[in-house]
C-alpha cells in the first residue's frame, strides 16, 4: 500500500510522524511526507496516523 500527504493542506503538526515514523516524516519544508510503503507490519499505525490527522490530508491506497 502507498500513503500520500497533500502538502497543500498540511499544517506541520508532526502527529503522523510521531504515530507512524516507519511511513511518515517531516520534510525540510516543515511539512509531513510519506517516505515509505505501508506494509502489513505498520498498516495499523499508518491508518491511525491518517485518522488522527487534524486536517485530513493523508490518504492510503492499495
N, C-alpha and C positions, 0 to 999 in steps of 0.2 A: 504494500500500500504506500501511497505517497501523500505527504502532508504539504499544505500550502498556507502561506500567510499573505494576506492582502495588505501590503505595506502602506497603502494609501490611508487605510483606517487605523493602523496600529498606533497605539499611544505609548509604546515602550515601557509598559508596566513590569515586564520581566516575569510575569506569572507563569507563562508557558515554559520558559526556560528553567524556572525553578521546579515546576511539576515534572517535566519530562526533558531533562538535559540530553537524553540519548537521541532526541529528534530535533529539539528547538534550541537555539542560542540567540544571543543578542549580536547583531552585526555592528560594524564600525559606525554605522549611521545612527546607532541607538535604538534601532527597531528590530523586532524579532524576525528570525528567518528559520525555515525548516531546512536543515542541512543533511539529514539522513533519512533513510527509508523507515517506514513504520513496519516493524516486524512482529511476529506473534508474541515475542518476549516483552515488547514495550507498547503493544497496542492499547492496553487498558489505560496506561498513564498518558499516552498520546491523546486518547479520546477525552480523558479527564482534563487535559490542558485545553483542548478545543472547547469543551463545555464550560470551562471556567473563564475563558477569555471575556473580559468585561465589554468588549466592543464587537465580539463575534466575527473576527476576521480570519479565523482558522478553519480550514476545511481539510477533510481526509477522504481520499478517493481510493477505490480498489485498484 
